[in-house]
């Protein structure tokens, strides 16, 4: 399986409605701590936008809602993996990616047979407090050897100026949150990401 090299992660359907039509081909909806009905509405809105734009939608965490709403891709953290019914997810035909931050989590992830593995944080990140130190580029190379042929997604503290080093270290896809959502011009920054990741787009 191939993923687009640019993986946008946002926390609302509003962001997806703003940015996906610019040419984004892989996006994650990561909404936290909202009632199920709000989450369901967010998934429905984003699914419609992504379908119209030929963009792959990945729903974070809420695998039951993703199944109910006919989604085809989810992302799970290690804490979500403990409670997720992987058999139900597979029966529904969903692909799924898993987060990893250390050796133990990588072993747990690979045992679950995901469709991609994410590694982070690569650099210091302002998105959330992390108990893990930045992984650095060498860890990307090591992780890729161990997860291949699965795609490896790099995340955490990334911007367009760090793309070359991350891809040279063997990441397949680079995920971004704050470099776009906190930018003074998110649309222009999104276009820049699409352009700058073009050499790795198949």
Secondary structure as GFF3:
##gff-version 3
##sequence-region A 1 202
A	DSSP	beta_strand	6	10	.	.	.	ID=ss1
A	DSSP	alpha_helix	13	19	.	.	.	ID=ss2
A	DSSP	three_ten_helix	20	22	.	.	.	ID=ss3
A	DSSP	beta_strand	26	29	.	.	.	ID=ss4
A	DSSP	alpha_helix	36	53	.	.	.	ID=ss5
A	DSSP	beta_strand	56	60	.	.	.	ID=ss6
A	DSSP	alpha_helix	63	68	.	.	.	ID=ss7
A	DSSP	beta_strand	73	76	.	.	.	ID=ss8
A	DSSP	alpha_helix	78	83	.	.	.	ID=ss9
A	DSSP	alpha_helix	86	91	.	.	.	ID=ss10
A	DSSP	beta_strand	95	100	.	.	.	ID=ss11
A	DSSP	alpha_helix	103	111	.	.	.	ID=ss12
A	DSSP	beta_strand	116	120	.	.	.	ID=ss13
A	DSSP	alpha_helix	136	147	.	.	.	ID=ss14
A	DSSP	beta_strand	151	155	.	.	.	ID=ss15
A	DSSP	three_ten_helix	160	162	.	.	.	ID=ss16
A	DSSP	alpha_helix	163	168	.	.	.	ID=ss17
A	DSSP	beta_strand	173	176	.	.	.	ID=ss18
A	DSSP	alpha_helix	178	181	.	.	.	ID=ss19
A	DSSP	alpha_helix	186	196	.	.	.	ID=ss20
A	DSSP	three_ten_helix	198	200	.	.	.	ID=ss21
###
